[in-house]
Amino acid sequence: MSRADSIAASQVRDAVPLFAALGDETRFRLLARLSSDGPRSGASLRATSRLSRQATTKHLAVLAEAGLVRSRRDGRDRVWELSPRRLADAQQYLDRISRQWDDALDRLKKLVEG
């Protein structure tokens, strides 16, 4: 395996949990809520959903493991907030894929027209 392949493999390993976390509707809604409303307690995040405390905690843990949210203690509560850096990482991955598709389409166009 070449050095370029190992770098690509490490990037894939980094991206998979990020996109897996983003790919779940419930987690996506939690992220959107944190993005629009700012830091919130788990109880506040549950207030407008039908999620149990355990389900909310599980989804937030997946988001935290993917680096999309972080939490801090505030008395007896845990306050969750968005980690924008990982969203920027997702955007960079999507931009890279978009450029690759654009390049492939350009090559196809040249082949067909040439």
ChimeraX commands (.cxc) that place a marker at each C-alpha (Angstrom):
marker #1 position 0.00,0.00,0.00 radius 0.5
marker #1 position 1.44,3.38,-0.98 radius 0.5
marker #1 position 1.71,6.36,1.34 radius 0.5
marker #1 position -1.15,8.04,-0.54 radius 0.5
marker #1 position -3.37,5.00,0.08 radius 0.5
marker #1 position -2.62,4.96,3.82 radius 0.5
marker #1 position -3.49,8.64,4.10 radius 0.5
marker #1 position -6.76,8.04,2.27 radius 0.5
marker #1 position -7.51,5.09,4.54 radius 0.5
marker #1 position -6.95,7.19,7.67 radius 0.5
marker #1 position -9.22,9.89,6.27 radius 0.5
marker #1 position -11.91,7.31,5.63 radius 0.5
marker #1 position -11.55,5.97,9.17 radius 0.5
marker #1 position -11.97,9.54,10.43 radius 0.5
marker #1 position -14.97,10.33,8.22 radius 0.5
marker #1 position -17.04,7.19,8.78 radius 0.5
marker #1 position -18.17,7.86,12.39 radius 0.5
marker #1 position -18.79,11.50,11.50 radius 0.5
marker #1 position -21.15,10.70,8.64 radius 0.5
marker #1 position -22.71,7.77,10.49 radius 0.5
marker #1 position -23.63,10.16,13.31 radius 0.5
marker #1 position -24.97,12.74,10.86 radius 0.5
marker #1 position -26.94,10.08,8.97 radius 0.5
marker #1 position -29.43,9.45,11.77 radius 0.5
marker #1 position -32.52,11.66,11.73 radius 0.5
marker #1 position -32.77,11.94,15.50 radius 0.5
marker #1 position -29.13,12.90,15.91 radius 0.5
marker #1 position -29.41,15.34,13.02 radius 0.5
marker #1 position -32.37,17.01,14.76 radius 0.5
marker #1 position -30.41,17.24,18.02 radius 0.5
marker #1 position -27.51,18.88,16.15 radius 0.5
marker #1 position -29.86,21.30,14.40 radius 0.5
marker #1 position -31.37,22.23,17.75 radius 0.5
marker #1 position -27.95,22.86,19.29 radius 0.5
marker #1 position -26.94,24.84,16.23 radius 0.5
marker #1 position -29.97,27.13,16.34 radius 0.5
marker #1 position -30.60,27.35,20.09 radius 0.5
marker #1 position -27.08,27.11,21.49 radius 0.5
marker #1 position -25.96,24.96,24.43 radius 0.5
marker #1 position -28.77,22.99,26.07 radius 0.5
marker #1 position -29.21,20.46,28.83 radius 0.5
marker #1 position -30.29,16.95,27.97 radius 0.5
marker #1 position -33.67,17.69,29.58 radius 0.5
marker #1 position -34.10,20.75,27.39 radius 0.5
marker #1 position -33.23,18.76,24.29 radius 0.5
marker #1 position -35.83,16.11,25.25 radius 0.5
marker #1 position -38.54,18.68,25.92 radius 0.5
marker #1 position -39.69,18.95,22.31 radius 0.5
marker #1 position -39.20,15.32,21.33 radius 0.5
marker #1 position -40.61,11.97,22.28 radius 0.5
marker #1 position -37.22,10.62,23.25 radius 0.5
marker #1 position -36.62,9.00,26.60 radius 0.5
marker #1 position -33.77,10.15,28.78 radius 0.5
marker #1 position -31.83,7.01,27.89 radius 0.5
marker #1 position -32.37,7.44,24.13 radius 0.5
marker #1 position -31.33,11.09,24.26 radius 0.5
marker #1 position -28.20,10.19,26.23 radius 0.5
marker #1 position -27.36,7.43,23.74 radius 0.5
marker #1 position -27.73,9.75,20.73 radius 0.5
marker #1 position -25.71,12.50,22.37 radius 0.5
marker #1 position -22.97,9.98,23.20 radius 0.5
marker #1 position -22.75,8.95,19.53 radius 0.5
marker #1 position -22.53,12.62,18.52 radius 0.5
marker #1 position -19.85,13.21,21.15 radius 0.5
marker #1 position -17.83,10.20,20.03 radius 0.5
marker #1 position -17.92,11.56,16.47 radius 0.5
marker #1 position -16.70,14.90,17.82 radius 0.5
marker #1 position -19.85,16.78,16.82 radius 0.5
marker #1 position -20.87,17.82,20.34 radius 0.5
marker #1 position -19.21,18.21,23.71 radius 0.5
marker #1 position -20.64,18.46,27.18 radius 0.5
marker #1 position -19.84,20.04,30.49 radius 0.5
marker #1 position -21.30,19.69,33.94 radius 0.5
marker #1 position -23.46,22.51,35.26 radius 0.5
marker #1 position -24.49,21.47,38.75 radius 0.5
marker #1 position -26.51,18.27,38.40 radius 0.5
marker #1 position -27.09,18.82,34.69 radius 0.5
marker #1 position -24.94,18.08,31.68 radius 0.5
marker #1 position -24.99,20.89,29.12 radius 0.5
marker #1 position -24.37,19.95,25.49 radius 0.5
marker #1 position -23.01,22.21,22.79 radius 0.5
marker #1 position -22.12,21.95,19.14 radius 0.5
marker #1 position -18.48,21.38,18.12 radius 0.5
marker #1 position -18.29,23.33,14.84 radius 0.5
marker #1 position -14.84,22.01,13.90 radius 0.5
marker #1 position -16.23,18.58,13.04 radius 0.5
marker #1 position -18.94,20.12,10.89 radius 0.5
marker #1 position -16.17,21.95,9.05 radius 0.5
marker #1 position -14.43,18.59,8.61 radius 0.5
marker #1 position -17.62,17.16,7.08 radius 0.5
marker #1 position -17.80,20.11,4.71 radius 0.5
marker #1 position -14.20,19.53,3.64 radius 0.5
marker #1 position -14.88,15.84,2.94 radius 0.5
marker #1 position -17.95,16.75,0.88 radius 0.5
marker #1 position -16.02,19.44,-1.00 radius 0.5
marker #1 position -13.28,16.92,-1.83 radius 0.5
marker #1 position -15.84,14.41,-3.14 radius 0.5
marker #1 position -17.53,17.15,-5.15 radius 0.5
marker #1 position -14.22,18.13,-6.76 radius 0.5
marker #1 position -13.52,14.49,-7.60 radius 0.5
marker #1 position -16.91,14.19,-9.30 radius 0.5
marker #1 position -16.33,17.44,-11.19 radius 0.5
marker #1 position -12.94,16.16,-12.37 radius 0.5
marker #1 position -14.44,12.83,-13.46 radius 0.5
marker #1 position -17.21,14.59,-15.38 radius 0.5
marker #1 position -14.67,16.88,-17.06 radius 0.5
marker #1 position -12.62,13.85,-18.15 radius 0.5
marker #1 position -15.75,12.16,-19.49 radius 0.5
marker #1 position -16.77,15.30,-21.37 radius 0.5
marker #1 position -13.30,15.53,-22.98 radius 0.5
marker #1 position -13.43,11.87,-23.93 radius 0.5
marker #1 position -16.89,12.16,-25.48 radius 0.5
marker #1 position -16.15,15.42,-27.28 radius 0.5
marker #1 position -12.60,14.50,-28.27 radius 0.5
marker link #1:1,2 radius 0.2
marker link #1:2,3 radius 0.2
marker link #1:3,4 radius 0.2
marker link #1:4,5 radius 0.2
marker link #1:5,6 radius 0.2
marker link #1:6,7 radius 0.2
marker link #1:7,8 radius 0.2
marker link #1:8,9 radius 0.2
marker link #1:9,10 radius 0.2
marker link #1:10,11 radius 0.2
marker link #1:11,12 radius 0.2
marker link #1:12,13 radius 0.2
marker link #1:13,14 radius 0.2
marker link #1:14,15 radius 0.2
marker link #1:15,16 radius 0.2
marker link #1:16,17 radius 0.2
marker link #1:17,18 radius 0.2
marker link #1:18,19 radius 0.2
marker link #1:19,20 radius 0.2
marker link #1:20,21 radius 0.2
marker link #1:21,22 radius 0.2
marker link #1:22,23 radius 0.2
marker link #1:23,24 radius 0.2
marker link #1:24,25 radius 0.2
marker link #1:25,26 radius 0.2
marker link #1:26,27 radius 0.2
marker link #1:27,28 radius 0.2
marker link #1:28,29 radius 0.2
marker link #1:29,30 radius 0.2
marker link #1:30,31 radius 0.2
marker link #1:31,32 radius 0.2
marker link #1:32,33 radius 0.2
marker link #1:33,34 radius 0.2
marker link #1:34,35 radius 0.2
marker link #1:35,36 radius 0.2
marker link #1:36,37 radius 0.2
marker link #1:37,38 radius 0.2
marker link #1:38,39 radius 0.2
marker link #1:39,40 radius 0.2
marker link #1:40,41 radius 0.2
marker link #1:41,42 radius 0.2
marker link #1:42,43 radius 0.2
marker link #1:43,44 radius 0.2
marker link #1:44,45 radius 0.2
marker link #1:45,46 radius 0.2
marker link #1:46,47 radius 0.2
marker link #1:47,48 radius 0.2
marker link #1:48,49 radius 0.2
marker link #1:49,50 radius 0.2
marker link #1:50,51 radius 0.2
marker link #1:51,52 radius 0.2
marker link #1:52,53 radius 0.2
marker link #1:53,54 radius 0.2
marker link #1:54,55 radius 0.2
marker link #1:55,56 radius 0.2
marker link #1:56,57 radius 0.2
marker link #1:57,58 radius 0.2
marker link #1:58,59 radius 0.2
marker link #1:59,60 radius 0.2
marker link #1:60,61 radius 0.2
marker link #1:61,62 radius 0.2
marker link #1:62,63 radius 0.2
marker link #1:63,64 radius 0.2
marker link #1:64,65 radius 0.2
marker link #1:65,66 radius 0.2
marker link #1:66,67 radius 0.2
marker link #1:67,68 radius 0.2
marker link #1:68,69 radius 0.2
marker link #1:69,70 radius 0.2
marker link #1:70,71 radius 0.2
marker link #1:71,72 radius 0.2
marker link #1:72,73 radius 0.2
marker link #1:73,74 radius 0.2
marker link #1:74,75 radius 0.2
marker link #1:75,76 radius 0.2
marker link #1:76,77 radius 0.2
marker link #1:77,78 radius 0.2
marker link #1:78,79 radius 0.2
marker link #1:79,80 radius 0.2
marker link #1:80,81 radius 0.2
marker link #1:81,82 radius 0.2
marker link #1:82,83 radius 0.2
marker link #1:83,84 radius 0.2
marker link #1:84,85 radius 0.2
marker link #1:85,86 radius 0.2
marker link #1:86,87 radius 0.2
marker link #1:87,88 radius 0.2
marker link #1:88,89 radius 0.2
marker link #1:89,90 radius 0.2
marker link #1:90,91 radius 0.2
marker link #1:91,92 radius 0.2
marker link #1:92,93 radius 0.2
marker link #1:93,94 radius 0.2
marker link #1:94,95 radius 0.2
marker link #1:95,96 radius 0.2
marker link #1:96,97 radius 0.2
marker link #1:97,98 radius 0.2
marker link #1:98,99 radius 0.2
marker link #1:99,100 radius 0.2
marker link #1:100,101 radius 0.2
marker link #1:101,102 radius 0.2
marker link #1:102,103 radius 0.2
marker link #1:103,104 radius 0.2
marker link #1:104,105 radius 0.2
marker link #1:105,106 radius 0.2
marker link #1:106,107 radius 0.2
marker link #1:107,108 radius 0.2
marker link #1:108,109 radius 0.2
marker link #1:109,110 radius 0.2
marker link #1:110,111 radius 0.2
marker link #1:111,112 radius 0.2
marker link #1:112,113 radius 0.2
marker link #1:113,114 radius 0.2
view
